[in-house]
Amino acid sequence: MHGRLKVRTSEEQKALKQKEQQKKLAAYHMGMHKILSTRKSDSYDPESLQISCQILIANPDVYTLWNYRKEIILMEIEASKKDENEGEDKLIKFLENEIKFTEQCLPANPKSYGIWHHRYWIMLNHPRPNWENEFSLCTKYLSIDDRNFHVWDYRRLLVNKIGITLDHELKFSTDRLNINFSNYSSWHYRSTLRNLDEKCVETELDLVKNAVFTDPADSSAWFYLRWILSNPSITKEAREELLNAFEQLEELEPNCKWVILAKCWLTGSLVLSDPQYLDKRITFYKKLATLDPLRRGQYESYLKVAEEKLKGSLDKTQ
């Protein structure tokens, strides 16, 4: 009828989409052919460089093109050495444009390995790198997505470059975790900042206890706890205190496997000084086999070891 918009069928939509994809693919092949055909070791074609920009903005994961651009930058570096008057200024201008270009690529895929690797490589070859600007960029992108581990890795590379203090980064990590405890990247970043000792262990345990009591079903803080427990500075008293705390948490969350699993981690070391914890471990593994049937075989294997140790311990006392 007149005045009504025609609604395309799913088949028409599919055909149009395929046609559009074919056009993009043809343009990509033409662009790559042009770039590779003009690729030389001593000079470069400005038109090919511009084509590489268009492709990378649409798809920043074409590693060949990032390497192609690195080759061009190396040419510019060599050219700058021959120009004693304006060589460095021209190189800086070229590299600054390249840095701006990587920012144009980030919206397409903020988790692209190629973009972040290329950006850092540029900074390492920059005569006067602005590391503070890079740090601000990390903060910006972590505020957009605090699980972007590429940005966390990049931030870690920058810390030593600009002399950021440990306290500053610990506070930043704590602030991000307070916003969202379910953040593996932030927990991992925190684990790379310093070696645990008796002075800081208590602080870390308080933070992780706060997280697991807030959301016992989230696994990220539990993995961080396991990393803390691997440190020899954790005392027997601290482990027993944690065990008591998780006994209380189990009463609130009786079907949370992470609570029971953490109790297994704790009793694993406590049993070395007190065999009575073997009975507890056996009980824990039996419950885990029920709560987490996909890993029943693993728990039954641990259970067998615990029962054999218990039997051996009883034989010695008889």
CYANA upper distance limits for C-alpha pairs under 8 A (distance plus 0.5 A):
  8 ARG  CA     12 GLU  CA      6.43
  8 ARG  CA     13 GLN  CA      6.85
  9 THR  CA     13 GLN  CA      6.76
 10 SER  CA     14 LYS  CA      6.55
 11 GLU  CA     15 ALA  CA      6.66
 12 GLU  CA     16 LEU  CA      6.66
 13 GLN  CA     17 LYS  CA      6.60
 14 LYS  CA     18 GLN  CA      6.68
 15 ALA  CA     19 LYS  CA      6.64
 16 LEU  CA     20 GLU  CA      6.68
 17 LYS  CA     21 GLN  CA      6.65
 18 GLN  CA     22 GLN  CA      6.63
 19 LYS  CA     23 LYS  CA      6.88
 20 GLU  CA     24 LYS  CA      6.86
 21 GLN  CA     25 LEU  CA      6.56
 22 GLN  CA     26 ALA  CA      6.57
 23 LYS  CA     27 ALA  CA      6.71
 24 LYS  CA     28 TYR  CA      6.58
 25 LEU  CA     29 HIS  CA      6.70
 26 ALA  CA     30 MET  CA      6.70
 27 ALA  CA     31 GLY  CA      6.54
 28 TYR  CA     32 MET  CA      6.60
 28 TYR  CA     55 ILE  CA      7.50
 29 HIS  CA     33 HIS  CA      6.52
 30 MET  CA     34 LYS  CA      6.69
 31 GLY  CA     35 ILE  CA      6.74
 31 GLY  CA     48 SER  CA      8.27
 31 GLY  CA     51 ILE  CA      6.69
 31 GLY  CA     52 SER  CA      7.96
 31 GLY  CA     55 ILE  CA      8.26
 32 MET  CA     36 LEU  CA      6.54
 32 MET  CA     52 SER  CA      8.36
 33 HIS  CA     37 SER  CA      6.41
 34 LYS  CA     38 THR  CA      6.88
 34 LYS  CA     48 SER  CA      6.97
 35 ILE  CA     39 ARG  CA      6.66
 35 ILE  CA     48 SER  CA      5.41
 35 ILE  CA     49 LEU  CA      7.91
 35 ILE  CA     51 ILE  CA      7.97
 35 ILE  CA     52 SER  CA      7.80
 38 THR  CA     44 TYR  CA      7.51
 38 THR  CA     45 ASP  CA      6.93
 38 THR  CA     48 SER  CA      7.77
 39 ARG  CA     43 SER  CA      8.46
 39 ARG  CA     44 TYR  CA      6.92
 39 ARG  CA     45 ASP  CA      8.18
 39 ARG  CA     68 TYR  CA      8.38
 40 LYS  CA     44 TYR  CA      6.74
 41 SER  CA     71 GLU  CA      8.33
 42 ASP  CA     75 MET  CA      7.52
 43 SER  CA     72 ILE  CA      8.17
 43 SER  CA     75 MET  CA      7.65
 44 TYR  CA     48 SER  CA      8.29
 44 TYR  CA     49 LEU  CA      8.19
 44 TYR  CA     72 ILE  CA      7.22
 45 ASP  CA     49 LEU  CA      6.90
 46 PRO  CA     50 GLN  CA      6.79
 47 GLU  CA     51 ILE  CA      6.79
 48 SER  CA     52 SER  CA      6.72
 49 LEU  CA     53 CYS  CA      7.04
 49 LEU  CA     69 ARG  CA      7.99
 50 GLN  CA     54 GLN  CA      7.13
 51 ILE  CA     55 ILE  CA      6.92
 52 SER  CA     56 LEU  CA      6.57
 52 SER  CA     65 LEU  CA      6.87
 53 CYS  CA     57 ILE  CA      6.58
 53 CYS  CA    101 PHE  CA      8.25
 54 GLN  CA     58 ALA  CA      7.05
 55 ILE  CA     59 ASN  CA      6.46
 55 ILE  CA     60 PRO  CA      7.97
 56 LEU  CA     60 PRO  CA      4.77
 56 LEU  CA     61 ASP  CA      7.72
 56 LEU  CA     62 VAL  CA      7.35
 56 LEU  CA     65 LEU  CA      8.02
 56 LEU  CA    105 CYS  CA      7.08
 57 ILE  CA    104 GLN  CA      7.01
 57 ILE  CA    105 CYS  CA      5.07
 57 ILE  CA    108 ALA  CA      7.25
 58 ALA  CA    105 CYS  CA      7.98
 58 ALA  CA    108 ALA  CA      6.98
 59 ASN  CA    105 CYS  CA      8.45
 59 ASN  CA    108 ALA  CA      7.40
 59 ASN  CA    109 ASN  CA      8.38
 60 PRO  CA    105 CYS  CA      6.71
 60 PRO  CA    106 LEU  CA      8.41
 60 PRO  CA    108 ALA  CA      7.73
 60 PRO  CA    109 ASN  CA      7.49
 60 PRO  CA    112 SER  CA      7.19
 60 PRO  CA    114 GLY  CA      7.23
 60 PRO  CA    115 ILE  CA      7.19
 61 ASP  CA    112 SER  CA      6.80
 61 ASP  CA    113 TYR  CA      7.86
 61 ASP  CA    114 GLY  CA      6.42
 61 ASP  CA    115 ILE  CA      8.37
 62 VAL  CA     66 TRP  CA      7.50
 62 VAL  CA    114 GLY  CA      8.18
 63 TYR  CA     67 ASN  CA      6.81
 63 TYR  CA    114 GLY  CA      6.77
 64 THR  CA     68 TYR  CA      6.62
 65 LEU  CA     69 ARG  CA      6.68
 66 TRP  CA     70 LYS  CA      6.76
 66 TRP  CA    114 GLY  CA      7.38
 66 TRP  CA    118 HIS  CA      7.32
 67 ASN  CA     71 GLU  CA      6.82
 68 TYR  CA     72 ILE  CA      7.06
 69 ARG  CA     73 ILE  CA      6.76
 70 LYS  CA     74 LEU  CA      6.72
 70 LYS  CA    118 HIS  CA      8.42
 71 GLU  CA     75 MET  CA      6.90
 72 ILE  CA     76 GLU  CA      6.86
 73 ILE  CA     77 ILE  CA      6.68
 73 ILE  CA     95 LEU  CA      8.19
 74 LEU  CA     78 GLU  CA      6.77
 75 MET  CA     79 ALA  CA      6.67
 76 GLU  CA     80 SER  CA      6.59
 76 GLU  CA     91 LEU  CA      6.87
 77 ILE  CA     81 LYS  CA      7.07
 77 ILE  CA     91 LEU  CA      7.06
 78 GLU  CA     82 LYS  CA      7.41
 79 ALA  CA     83 ASP  CA      7.21
 79 ALA  CA     87 GLY  CA      7.56
 80 SER  CA     84 GLU  CA      7.91
 80 SER  CA     86 GLU  CA      8.12
 80 SER  CA     87 GLY  CA      4.37
 80 SER  CA     88 GLU  CA      6.13
 80 SER  CA     90 LYS  CA      7.72
 80 SER  CA     91 LEU  CA      6.69
 81 LYS  CA     87 GLY  CA      6.85
 81 LYS  CA     88 GLU  CA      8.12
 82 LYS  CA     87 GLY  CA      7.58
 83 ASP  CA     87 GLY  CA      5.01
 83 ASP  CA     88 GLU  CA      8.36
 84 GLU  CA     88 GLU  CA      8.29
 86 GLU  CA     90 LYS  CA      6.63
 87 GLY  CA     91 LEU  CA      6.67
 88 GLU  CA     92 ILE  CA      6.63
 88 GLU  CA    127 PRO  CA      7.96
 89 ASP  CA     93 LYS  CA      6.76
 90 LYS  CA     94 PHE  CA      6.72
 91 LEU  CA     95 LEU  CA      6.64
 92 ILE  CA     96 GLU  CA      6.49
 92 ILE  CA    126 HIS  CA      7.32
 92 ILE  CA    127 PRO  CA      7.44
 92 ILE  CA    128 ARG  CA      8.17
 93 LYS  CA     97 ASN  CA      6.81
 94 PHE  CA     98 GLU  CA      6.89
 95 LEU  CA     99 ILE  CA      6.69
 95 LEU  CA    122 ILE  CA      7.39
 95 LEU  CA    126 HIS  CA      7.44
 96 GLU  CA    100 LYS  CA      6.77
 97 ASN  CA    101 PHE  CA      6.62
 98 GLU  CA    102 THR  CA      6.94
 98 GLU  CA    122 ILE  CA      8.45
 99 ILE  CA    103 GLU  CA      7.24
 99 ILE  CA    119 ARG  CA      6.88
 99 ILE  CA    122 ILE  CA      7.87
100 LYS  CA    104 GLN  CA      7.12
101 PHE  CA    105 CYS  CA      7.12
102 THR  CA    106 LEU  CA      6.94
102 THR  CA    115 ILE  CA      6.59
102 THR  CA    118 HIS  CA      8.49
102 THR  CA    119 ARG  CA      7.23
103 GLU  CA    107 PRO  CA      8.15
105 CYS  CA    109 ASN  CA      7.63
105 CYS  CA    115 ILE  CA      7.77
106 LEU  CA    110 PRO  CA      5.18
106 LEU  CA    111 LYS  CA      8.38
106 LEU  CA    112 SER  CA      8.14
106 LEU  CA    115 ILE  CA      7.62
110 PRO  CA    148 ASN  CA      8.28
111 LYS  CA    148 ASN  CA      6.93
111 LYS  CA    149 PHE  CA      8.30
111 LYS  CA    150 HIS  CA      6.58
111 LYS  CA    151 VAL  CA      8.47
112 SER  CA    116 TRP  CA      7.31
112 SER  CA    150 HIS  CA      8.26
113 TYR  CA    117 HIS  CA      6.54
113 TYR  CA    150 HIS  CA      7.64
114 GLY  CA    118 HIS  CA      6.42
115 ILE  CA    119 ARG  CA      6.57
116 TRP  CA    120 TYR  CA      6.72
116 TRP  CA    150 HIS  CA      7.72
116 TRP  CA    151 VAL  CA      8.41
116 TRP  CA    154 TYR  CA      7.77
117 HIS  CA    121 TRP  CA      6.67
118 HIS  CA    122 ILE  CA      6.69
119 ARG  CA    123 MET  CA      6.89
120 TYR  CA    124 LEU  CA      6.79
120 TYR  CA    154 TYR  CA      8.40
121 TRP  CA    125 ASN  CA      6.97
122 ILE  CA    126 HIS  CA      6.52
123 MET  CA    129 PRO  CA      6.07
123 MET  CA    130 ASN  CA      8.38
123 MET  CA    131 TRP  CA      8.37
124 LEU  CA    129 PRO  CA      8.02
130 ASN  CA    134 GLU  CA      7.37
131 TRP  CA    135 PHE  CA      6.81
131 TRP  CA    158 LEU  CA      7.38
131 TRP  CA    161 LYS  CA      7.34
131 TRP  CA    162 ILE  CA      6.85
132 GLU  CA    136 SER  CA      6.81
132 GLU  CA    162 ILE  CA      7.25
133 ASN  CA    137 LEU  CA      6.77
134 GLU  CA    138 CYS  CA      6.89
134 GLU  CA    158 LEU  CA      8.17
135 PHE  CA    139 THR  CA      6.96
135 PHE  CA    155 ARG  CA      6.95
135 PHE  CA    158 LEU  CA      7.19
136 SER  CA    140 LYS  CA      6.71
137 LEU  CA    141 TYR  CA      6.77
138 CYS  CA    142 LEU  CA      6.55
138 CYS  CA    151 VAL  CA      6.27
138 CYS  CA    152 TRP  CA      8.02
138 CYS  CA    154 TYR  CA      7.94
138 CYS  CA    155 ARG  CA      6.65
139 THR  CA    143 SER  CA      6.73
140 LYS  CA    144 ILE  CA      7.16
141 TYR  CA    145 ASP  CA      6.68
141 TYR  CA    146 ASP  CA      8.01
141 TYR  CA    151 VAL  CA      7.64
142 LEU  CA    146 ASP  CA      4.82
142 LEU  CA    147 ARG  CA      7.82
142 LEU  CA    148 ASN  CA      7.31
142 LEU  CA    151 VAL  CA      7.40
142 LEU  CA    152 TRP  CA      8.33
146 ASP  CA    176 ARG  CA      7.87
146 ASP  CA    183 ASN  CA      7.84
146 ASP  CA    185 SER  CA      8.24
146 ASP  CA    186 SER  CA      8.08
147 ARG  CA    183 ASN  CA      6.54
147 ARG  CA    184 TYR  CA      7.69
147 ARG  CA    185 SER  CA      6.21
147 ARG  CA    186 SER  CA      7.88
148 ASN  CA    152 TRP  CA      7.21
148 ASN  CA    185 SER  CA      7.75
149 PHE  CA    153 ASP  CA      6.56
149 PHE  CA    185 SER  CA      6.01
150 HIS  CA    154 TYR  CA      6.63
151 VAL  CA    155 ARG  CA      6.47
152 TRP  CA    156 ARG  CA      6.76
152 TRP  CA    185 SER  CA      7.38
152 TRP  CA    186 SER  CA      8.01
152 TRP  CA    189 TYR  CA      7.26
153 ASP  CA    157 LEU  CA      7.02
153 ASP  CA    189 TYR  CA      8.36
154 TYR  CA    158 LEU  CA      6.95
155 ARG  CA    159 VAL  CA      6.83
156 ARG  CA    160 ASN  CA      8.29
156 ARG  CA    189 TYR  CA      8.18
157 LEU  CA    161 LYS  CA      7.84
158 LEU  CA    162 ILE  CA      7.04
159 VAL  CA    163 GLY  CA      6.50
159 VAL  CA    164 ILE  CA      5.84
160 ASN  CA    164 ILE  CA      7.23
164 ILE  CA    168 HIS  CA      7.25
164 ILE  CA    169 GLU  CA      7.82
165 THR  CA    169 GLU  CA      7.13
166 LEU  CA    170 LEU  CA      6.60
166 LEU  CA    193 LEU  CA      7.54
167 ASP  CA    171 LYS  CA      6.57
168 HIS  CA    172 PHE  CA      6.71
169 GLU  CA    173 SER  CA      6.56
169 GLU  CA    193 LEU  CA      8.35
170 LEU  CA    174 THR  CA      6.57
170 LEU  CA    190 ARG  CA      7.33
170 LEU  CA    193 LEU  CA      8.16
171 LYS  CA    175 ASP  CA      6.54
172 PHE  CA    176 ARG  CA      6.79
173 SER  CA    177 LEU  CA      6.69
173 SER  CA    186 SER  CA      6.59
173 SER  CA    187 TRP  CA      8.23
173 SER  CA    189 TYR  CA      8.12
173 SER  CA    190 ARG  CA      6.89
174 THR  CA    178 ASN  CA      6.55
175 ASP  CA    179 ILE  CA      6.90
176 ARG  CA    180 ASN  CA      6.78
176 ARG  CA    181 PHE  CA      8.38
176 ARG  CA    186 SER  CA      7.63
177 LEU  CA    181 PHE  CA      5.16
177 LEU  CA    182 SER  CA      8.06
177 LEU  CA    183 ASN  CA      7.43
177 LEU  CA    186 SER  CA      7.30
177 LEU  CA    187 TRP  CA      8.23
181 PHE  CA    211 ALA  CA      6.57
181 PHE  CA    220 SER  CA      8.12
181 PHE  CA    221 ALA  CA      7.62
182 SER  CA    218 ASP  CA      6.92
182 SER  CA    219 SER  CA      8.16
182 SER  CA    220 SER  CA      6.26
182 SER  CA    221 ALA  CA      7.73
183 ASN  CA    187 TRP  CA      6.96
183 ASN  CA    220 SER  CA      6.87
184 TYR  CA    188 HIS  CA      6.52
184 TYR  CA    220 SER  CA      5.80
184 TYR  CA    221 ALA  CA      8.27
185 SER  CA    189 TYR  CA      6.51
186 SER  CA    190 ARG  CA      6.67
187 TRP  CA    191 SER  CA      6.93
187 TRP  CA    220 SER  CA      7.96
187 TRP  CA    221 ALA  CA      7.78
187 TRP  CA    224 TYR  CA      6.93
188 HIS  CA    192 THR  CA      7.14
188 HIS  CA    224 TYR  CA      8.04
189 TYR  CA    193 LEU  CA      7.24
190 ARG  CA    194 ARG  CA      8.34
191 SER  CA    195 ASN  CA      8.34
191 SER  CA    224 TYR  CA      8.47
196 LEU  CA    200 CYS  CA      6.67
196 LEU  CA    201 VAL  CA      6.55
196 LEU  CA    228 ILE  CA      8.32
196 LEU  CA    231 ASN  CA      7.64
196 LEU  CA    233 SER  CA      8.15
197 ASP  CA    201 VAL  CA      6.45
197 ASP  CA    233 SER  CA      6.45
198 GLU  CA    202 GLU  CA      7.83
198 GLU  CA    233 SER  CA      6.24
198 GLU  CA    234 ILE  CA      7.91
200 CYS  CA    204 GLU  CA      6.90
201 VAL  CA    205 LEU  CA      6.61
201 VAL  CA    228 ILE  CA      8.15
201 VAL  CA    233 SER  CA      8.18
201 VAL  CA    234 ILE  CA      7.77
202 GLU  CA    206 ASP  CA      6.67
203 THR  CA    207 LEU  CA      6.83
204 GLU  CA    208 VAL  CA      6.73
204 GLU  CA    228 ILE  CA      8.38
205 LEU  CA    209 LYS  CA      6.45
205 LEU  CA    225 LEU  CA      7.91
205 LEU  CA    228 ILE  CA      8.25
206 ASP  CA    210 ASN  CA      6.66
207 LEU  CA    211 ALA  CA      6.95
208 VAL  CA    212 VAL  CA      6.75
208 VAL  CA    221 ALA  CA      6.45
208 VAL  CA    222 TRP  CA      8.19
208 VAL  CA    224 TYR  CA      7.94
208 VAL  CA    225 LEU  CA      6.96
209 LYS  CA    213 PHE  CA      6.51
210 ASN  CA    214 THR  CA      6.62
211 ALA  CA    215 ASP  CA      6.81
211 ALA  CA    216 PRO  CA      8.20
211 ALA  CA    221 ALA  CA      6.84
212 VAL  CA    216 PRO  CA      5.10
212 VAL  CA    217 ALA  CA      8.26
212 VAL  CA    218 ASP  CA      7.88
212 VAL  CA    221 ALA  CA      6.79
212 VAL  CA    222 TRP  CA      7.44
213 PHE  CA    249 LEU  CA      7.57
216 PRO  CA    253 GLU  CA      8.18
216 PRO  CA    256 CYS  CA      7.47
216 PRO  CA    258 TRP  CA      7.56
216 PRO  CA    259 VAL  CA      7.71
217 ALA  CA    256 CYS  CA      6.87
217 ALA  CA    258 TRP  CA      7.40
218 ASP  CA    222 TRP  CA      8.11
219 SER  CA    223 PHE  CA      6.92
219 SER  CA    258 TRP  CA      7.77
220 SER  CA    224 TYR  CA      7.10
221 ALA  CA    225 LEU  CA      6.67
222 TRP  CA    226 ARG  CA      6.79
222 TRP  CA    258 TRP  CA      7.54
222 TRP  CA    262 ALA  CA      7.96
223 PHE  CA    227 TRP  CA      6.91
224 TYR  CA    228 ILE  CA      6.88
225 LEU  CA    229 LEU  CA      6.68
226 ARG  CA    230 SER  CA      6.92
226 ARG  CA    262 ALA  CA      8.11
226 ARG  CA    265 TRP  CA      7.89
227 TRP  CA    231 ASN  CA      7.73
228 ILE  CA    234 ILE  CA      8.44
229 LEU  CA    234 ILE  CA      7.09
229 LEU  CA    265 TRP  CA      8.35
229 LEU  CA    266 LEU  CA      8.18
234 ILE  CA    238 ALA  CA      6.85
234 ILE  CA    239 ARG  CA      7.53
235 THR  CA    239 ARG  CA      6.91
236 LYS  CA    240 GLU  CA      6.71
236 LYS  CA    270 LEU  CA      7.35
237 GLU  CA    241 GLU  CA      6.62
238 ALA  CA    242 LEU  CA      6.72
239 ARG  CA    243 LEU  CA      6.64
239 ARG  CA    266 LEU  CA      6.57
239 ARG  CA    270 LEU  CA      8.11
240 GLU  CA    244 ASN  CA      6.78
240 GLU  CA    266 LEU  CA      8.27
240 GLU  CA    270 LEU  CA      8.50
241 GLU  CA    245 ALA  CA      6.80
242 LEU  CA    246 PHE  CA      6.70
242 LEU  CA    266 LEU  CA      8.46
243 LEU  CA    247 GLU  CA      6.73
243 LEU  CA    263 LYS  CA      6.57
243 LEU  CA    266 LEU  CA      7.25
244 ASN  CA    248 GLN  CA      7.10
245 ALA  CA    249 LEU  CA      6.88
246 PHE  CA    250 GLU  CA      6.45
246 PHE  CA    259 VAL  CA      6.84
246 PHE  CA    262 ALA  CA      8.47
246 PHE  CA    263 LYS  CA      7.58
247 GLU  CA    251 GLU  CA      7.12
248 GLN  CA    252 LEU  CA      7.35
249 LEU  CA    253 GLU  CA      6.54
249 LEU  CA    254 PRO  CA      8.44
249 LEU  CA    259 VAL  CA      7.81
250 GLU  CA    254 PRO  CA      5.25
250 GLU  CA    255 ASN  CA      8.20
250 GLU  CA    256 CYS  CA      7.90
250 GLU  CA    259 VAL  CA      6.87
250 GLU  CA    260 ILE  CA      8.10
255 ASN  CA    291 LEU  CA      7.21
256 CYS  CA    260 ILE  CA      7.61
256 CYS  CA    291 LEU  CA      8.25
257 LYS  CA    261 LEU  CA      6.54
257 LYS  CA    288 LEU  CA      6.81
257 LYS  CA    291 LEU  CA      6.72
257 LYS  CA    292 ASP  CA      7.44
258 TRP  CA    262 ALA  CA      6.53
259 VAL  CA    263 LYS  CA      6.92
260 ILE  CA    264 CYS  CA      6.93
260 ILE  CA    284 PHE  CA      6.55
260 ILE  CA    287 LYS  CA      8.34
260 ILE  CA    288 LEU  CA      7.41
261 LEU  CA    265 TRP  CA      6.97
261 LEU  CA    284 PHE  CA      8.06
261 LEU  CA    288 LEU  CA      7.91
262 ALA  CA    266 LEU  CA      6.80
263 LYS  CA    267 THR  CA      6.62
263 LYS  CA    281 ARG  CA      8.44
263 LYS  CA    284 PHE  CA      8.02
264 CYS  CA    268 GLY  CA      6.46
264 CYS  CA    281 ARG  CA      6.41
264 CYS  CA    284 PHE  CA      7.13
264 CYS  CA    285 TYR  CA      8.15
265 TRP  CA    269 SER  CA      7.74
266 LEU  CA    270 LEU  CA      6.93
267 THR  CA    271 VAL  CA      6.20
267 THR  CA    277 TYR  CA      6.48
267 THR  CA    278 LEU  CA      8.16
267 THR  CA    280 LYS  CA      8.17
267 THR  CA    281 ARG  CA      7.09
268 GLY  CA    272 LEU  CA      7.94
268 GLY  CA    281 ARG  CA      8.21
269 SER  CA    273 SER  CA      8.26
270 LEU  CA    274 ASP  CA      6.63
270 LEU  CA    277 TYR  CA      7.32
271 VAL  CA    275 PRO  CA      5.43
271 VAL  CA    276 GLN  CA      7.41
271 VAL  CA    277 TYR  CA      5.66
271 VAL  CA    278 LEU  CA      6.72
275 PRO  CA    310 LEU  CA      8.24
275 PRO  CA    313 SER  CA      7.90
276 GLN  CA    280 LYS  CA      8.02
277 TYR  CA    281 ARG  CA      6.79
278 LEU  CA    282 ILE  CA      6.79
278 LEU  CA    306 ALA  CA      6.91
278 LEU  CA    307 GLU  CA      8.32
278 LEU  CA    309 LYS  CA      8.19
278 LEU  CA    310 LEU  CA      6.67
279 ASP  CA    283 THR  CA      6.92
279 ASP  CA    310 LEU  CA      7.96
280 LYS  CA    284 PHE  CA      6.66
281 ARG  CA    285 TYR  CA      6.65
281 ARG  CA    303 LEU  CA      8.32
281 ARG  CA    306 ALA  CA      7.56
282 ILE  CA    286 LYS  CA      6.78
282 ILE  CA    303 LEU  CA      6.33
282 ILE  CA    306 ALA  CA      6.77
282 ILE  CA    307 GLU  CA      7.35
283 THR  CA    287 LYS  CA      6.86
284 PHE  CA    288 LEU  CA      6.69
285 TYR  CA    289 ALA  CA      6.67
285 TYR  CA    299 TYR  CA      6.17
285 TYR  CA    300 GLU  CA      7.66
285 TYR  CA    302 TYR  CA      7.78
285 TYR  CA    303 LEU  CA      6.37
286 LYS  CA    290 THR  CA      7.23
286 LYS  CA    299 TYR  CA      7.98
286 LYS  CA    300 GLU  CA      8.08
286 LYS  CA    303 LEU  CA      7.79
287 LYS  CA    291 LEU  CA      6.70
288 LEU  CA    292 ASP  CA      6.09
288 LEU  CA    293 PRO  CA      8.31
288 LEU  CA    296 ARG  CA      8.03
288 LEU  CA    299 TYR  CA      7.34
289 ALA  CA    293 PRO  CA      6.03
289 ALA  CA    295 ARG  CA      7.47
289 ALA  CA    296 ARG  CA      5.09
289 ALA  CA    297 GLY  CA      8.36
289 ALA  CA    299 TYR  CA      6.33
289 ALA  CA    300 GLU  CA      7.51
290 THR  CA    296 ARG  CA      7.94
292 ASP  CA    296 ARG  CA      6.99
295 ARG  CA    299 TYR  CA      7.02
296 ARG  CA    300 GLU  CA      6.53
297 GLY  CA    301 SER  CA      6.67
298 GLN  CA    302 TYR  CA      6.96
299 TYR  CA    303 LEU  CA      6.46
300 GLU  CA    304 LYS  CA      6.58
301 SER  CA    305 VAL  CA      7.09
302 TYR  CA    306 ALA  CA      6.78
303 LEU  CA    307 GLU  CA      6.60
304 LYS  CA    308 GLU  CA      6.71
305 VAL  CA    309 LYS  CA      6.76
306 ALA  CA    310 LEU  CA      6.63
307 GLU  CA    311 LYS  CA      6.61
308 GLU  CA    312 GLY  CA      6.65
309 LYS  CA    313 SER  CA      6.58
310 LEU  CA    314 LEU  CA      6.71
311 LYS  CA    315 ASP  CA      6.69
312 GLY  CA    316 LYS  CA      6.91
313 SER  CA    317 THR  CA      7.15
314 LEU  CA    318 GLN  CA      6.97
